[in-house]
Amino acid sequence: MTEHPVIISQALRQESKALRAWSEVGRARAQRRRANCLAIQNQCRSSRNQSQLLLAESQLLIH
């Protein structure tokens, strides 16, 4: 039993749309992970800068 070519092409188009949607989801997840990672790095930098600033200020108070 052979399927009609129109039905096959419709099924292939739907499958293609589904695969594109999944790749968009994956891309969005990767972008969120990158953004979260950058935010954490920035927080670490700013807290490290803050602690260095406090250390410098405390050394000024001691001397």
N, C-alpha and C positions, 0 to 999 in steps of 0.2 A: 504494500500500500504506500503510495507516494503522496507527500503533502504538497499542497498548492504552493508555487513559488512566492506568491504574495504573502501568504501566512508565514513562510520561512523568513522572508525579508523583514516583515514586521517584528518577528521574534528577535531577529538579529539586531534590529534598531533598538528594541527595548533593552536587550542585554547590553548593548553599547552605552545607552543612557545610564543604566544601573552602574556599569563599571566607571563611567565618568563621575557619577555622584559619589561613589566610594573613594575615588582618587581625590576629589575635592574635600571629603571628610578627612582623609589622611593628611592632606596638605594643611588644612585648618588646625588639626591637632599638632602638627609639627611646628606651625607658627606660634601656637599658644605655648608649647614647651619652650621654644626659643625665647619668647617674650618673658616667660616666668624665670628662665635661667638668667636673662639679662637683668631683670628686676632684682633677683637675689644677689647677683654680682654687684650691682650698684648699691644695694643696701649694705653689703659687706664693705665695699670701698668707703662709703660715707661713715659707717660706724668705726672703721679702722682710722679714717681721717679724724673723726671725732675723738677717739681715744688718744691719738697722737697729739691732738690739740690740747686735750686735758693734761696729758703728761707734760707737754711743754709749758703750759700755764702753771702746773704745780711745781715744776723745776724753777720757774721764775720766782714763785712765792718763797721757795726754800732759800734761794740765793740772795 
